[in-house]
Amino acid sequence: MKSEYGNDFITLVDDEGKEIELEHLDTVEYNDETYMAFLPANMSLDDAYELVILKVEVQPDGEEMLVTLDDEDEEDEMFQIFSERLEETFEDDEEEQ
């Protein structure tokens, strides 16, 4: 998950037309699906941990779209997977210092 060039940021537009900037943390291929984990870019150190998990969905025209997870079990499972991966990454970063 290390990036030699800095963090990746994306801007999404919600259903109400509001722009949301997210920082990409990790991507996982799981059960033939691609999932991506983000944190809100405007989050301060005082804010609660708010992991945003989206799934890459390929549209009929071949375009990829990020969608929210509607299935609570899928969301819980992916949260667990990303949490473990991020924890391992932070532990590895601390060991290197």
N, C-alpha and C positions, 0 to 999 in steps of 0.2 A: 504494500500500500504506500510505500515511500514514493515521493515525487521529487525529482531532481530540479524541477522547474517551478515549484510553488504550487499552491492550491488551485483547484479548478472551481469556478463559480458559474452558476447558470441562473437565468431569470425565467421564471414561469409566470403565467397569467392564470389566476383562478377563475372560477365560474362567474364571479362578479366583476371581472376585469381588473382586479387588483394585482399588481406585480409583486412577486415574492422572489427575493434573491436567496439562493441556497449554495452552501459550500459542499462540494462532493467529497465524501470520505472514502467510500469503498464500493466495489461492484462484485456481485456474486452470481455465478451460474448455478442454479439449483433446480432439479426436476425439469430440465429443459426450458427453464425460464431465466430471464436476466433481471436481477434486482439491484437497485442502487440505494445507498444510504447517504443522507445529507443532514446538515445542521443549518438552521437559519443563519444567514451571513451577518445579520445585525444583532446577533446574540452577544450579550456581555458575559463576563466571568461570573457575575452574580445571578444570572438566569439559571433556571432549572434545566437539566439535561433533556433536550427535546429532539430525539432522533426521528427524522422523516424518512420513511422507506417507500419507494415507488418501484413499480414494475414496468419494464420496457415491453410495450405491446406493439406488434407490427400490424399496421393498418392494411386493408386490401390493396391499396396503391403502393405498398412497400415501404411507406414512411413509418419511422419509429416514433412512438408517442409514450410519454411517461404517464402512468395512471396510478391512482391510489389503490390500495388493497382493500377489497370489499369483504373478504372472508376473514373473520376474526382469528380463526385457527392459523391461517396462512400468515397473518400479520404477527401473531405471537411467535410462531416458529422462526420467521425471518428476523424479528427483533432479537431473539435469542442467538441466532447465528451471527448477526452483525455485532452484537454486544460482545460475544466471545472473541471475534476476530479483532475488534477494536481494542479490547483489553490486552490481547496478545501483542498487538502492535505497540501500544503504549509501554508495556513491560519491556519489549525489545529495545525501544528508544531509550528507556531509563538505563538499561544494562550497557548500552553503548556510551553513555556519558561518563 
